[in-house]
Amino acid sequence: MQPKKQISSPQLDMFRNRLESILNRRHELYRLSGLIDWGVFEREFGKLYSEEGRPGIPIRLLVGLTYLRVS
């Protein structure tokens, strides 16, 4: 099953801003996340998801964890 799209609202953005303010923007992984074209992964791997079954795990999470495991 495809993962649900994240809905952006002012109430939800309140928590997102706090997280971004504590992250080190000079860290290599933070900078790398801005350089990766996540849409490519979502298009390519999204084809492999079924419409049935348990809810899917976000593709960005799976790709990010795989990158961390390999590097």
C-alpha positions as CSV (number, residue, x, y, z in Angstrom):
1,M,0.0,0.0,0.0
2,Q,1.3,3.4,-0.9
3,P,2.4,5.6,2.1
4,K,0.2,8.5,2.9
5,K,1.3,11.9,1.7
6,Q,2.3,14.3,4.4
7,I,-0.2,17.1,4.8
8,S,1.3,20.5,5.5
9,S,-0.7,22.8,7.7
10,P,0.3,25.8,9.9
11,Q,-0.4,23.7,13.0
12,L,1.9,20.8,11.8
13,D,4.5,23.3,10.6
14,M,4.8,24.6,14.1
15,F,6.6,21.4,15.2
16,R,8.6,21.1,12.0
17,N,10.2,24.5,12.5
18,R,11.3,23.6,16.0
19,L,13.1,20.5,14.6
20,E,14.9,22.4,11.9
21,S,16.1,24.9,14.4
22,I,17.9,22.3,16.4
23,L,19.6,20.5,13.5
24,N,23.1,21.4,12.5
25,R,22.7,22.8,9.0
26,R,26.5,22.4,8.3
27,H,26.4,18.7,9.0
28,E,27.2,16.6,5.9
29,L,24.0,14.5,6.0
30,Y,21.8,17.6,6.4
31,R,23.4,19.2,3.3
32,L,23.2,15.9,1.4
33,S,19.4,15.6,2.1
34,G,19.0,18.9,0.3
35,L,20.9,17.7,-2.8
36,I,19.1,14.4,-3.3
37,D,16.2,14.5,-5.8
38,W,13.8,12.5,-3.6
39,G,11.1,12.6,-6.3
40,V,13.1,10.2,-8.5
41,F,13.1,7.6,-5.7
42,E,9.4,8.1,-5.1
43,R,8.5,7.7,-8.8
44,E,10.7,4.6,-9.3
45,F,10.0,2.8,-6.0
46,G,6.4,3.9,-5.8
47,K,5.7,1.5,-8.7
48,L,6.6,-1.4,-6.4
49,Y,3.9,-0.6,-3.8
50,S,0.6,-2.5,-3.8
51,E,-2.7,-0.9,-3.3
52,E,-3.6,-3.7,-0.8
53,G,-2.0,-4.8,2.5
54,R,-0.5,-2.9,5.4
55,P,0.3,0.8,5.1
56,G,3.6,1.5,3.4
57,I,6.7,3.0,4.9
58,P,7.7,6.3,3.4
59,I,10.1,5.8,0.5
60,R,12.4,8.7,1.7
61,L,12.8,6.9,5.0
62,L,13.7,3.6,3.4
63,V,16.2,5.2,1.0
64,G,17.8,7.3,3.8
65,L,18.2,4.3,6.1
66,T,19.7,2.2,3.2
67,Y,22.1,5.0,2.5
68,L,23.2,5.2,6.1
69,R,23.7,1.4,6.3
70,V,25.9,1.3,3.2
71,S,28.0,4.3,4.0
